Amino acid sequence: MRRAARLGLTFVVALVIGHVGTILAAPHAIMAVAMARLSQRGDVVNRFRFAPRVDGASRSVVRPSPDLAYGSCVYDLAQGPIRVRAAATADHGYGLIAVFAANTDTLAAFDTLTHPQGIDFVLALPGQPVPAGASVVRATTTRGIILDRRLAPDAAAFAAADRARAGDRCGPA
Amino acid sequence: MASRAAFLAVAALGLVIGAGSAVAWMGRGLAPVGGGWMGSRVAGSGEADPWTRARVALTGLMALNRHQALYFVRRSDDAGHPLVDRCRYRLSGGPLPGRWWSVTVYAADNYLPQNDDHALSVDATRVHPDGAGRWQAIASAREEPGQVRVSTRSAGQFDLTLRIYAPTAAAQADLAAIVLPRVERIDCGKGAGAGAGAGEGA
């Protein structure tokens, strides 16, 4: 009887560990896969890459929007802070830059409504020195993803967004 | 020895079932917010509990928080029937509380349907609202002459995702107060989803 109870308890404890462990690990694991894909297995880090217009063949990240032009920079702050700059799209096209931690949390977001002249900030880990006067975002994880989304529901809007995002920069501060 | 093996087997079984239950939970989607739509005020933010964070990671990686965008998903029509590519649906609604919105079709694998119709979504710039701001579109696997259409061809059993960018403060505060679009089934036909991969999860 006692053996059966101990087996039952073992099962319940393992069940809880399996469930909670998976829930806690999943965001990190899924982000790691996304970072590997977007950085071409780590070859393109601290540099923007720009996706072609989204269509049915787009498979880098789940649920891409066909109405947005995407740019991504997989960041790694191990060697120090990085500076991120994004020019506004012509004709006041809506755009947004968001910084994601390795656990999927949004650390910061800047859009062209509040930054019509363009976006410029430094991303640094707590304690890392940053240039005086810079707008600073403090990261919670060493690695993560910066995503540039620009409204581009048709070919002309995508072309305008593509021209603007070519000026995006993501590199050592 | 046999006793130890039994405990290890039970522990392994518990771990596998626990992990499986977590994956099943993550695939269930977010909480109902009314009208058949699901959503979350805390998706994409540090306020999200681990279960919400895991769900969003699996089905909406890199979602923005509510200050930048609101996301709503539905997998059924207004009558509660699953959305499938062999049926046609009428999407209709009024003004939505944000700078821009779109409704996009996603297949069961969380990616866009693999078709080349160039109509995988409908957005605020493409609909033709009347004087009261009311609009409508058709979700269909086939062309719909004269209609604003979002293509469900090759979508299999699909869902609809509504994005509202730069939402108003009132919308951020109370998702249930947003009047979300209706999705009415028009008709279904055996051939309505015809095309490469029709009926598959894509």
Interface residues (C-beta under 8 A of the other chain):
Chain A: R3 R6 L7 T10 F11 V12 V13 A14 L15 V16 I17 G18 H19 V20 G21 T22 I23 L24 A26 P27 I30 M31 A34 V54 D55 G56 A57 S58 R59 V61 V62 R63 P64 S65 P66 D67 Y94 L96 A98 F100 N103 T104 D105 T106 A109 D111 L113 I145 L147 L151 P153 D154
Chain B: S3 A6 F7 V10 A11 A12 L13 G14 L15 V16 I17 G18 A19 G20 S21 A22 V23 W25 M26 G44 S45 G46 A48 P50 W51 R53 A54 V56 A57 L58 T59 G60 L61 M62 A63 L64 N65 H67 Q68 R99 W100 S102 T104 Y106 N110 Y111 L112 P113 Q114 N115 D116 H118 L120 S121 D123 T125 R126 S154 T161 R163 Y165 A166
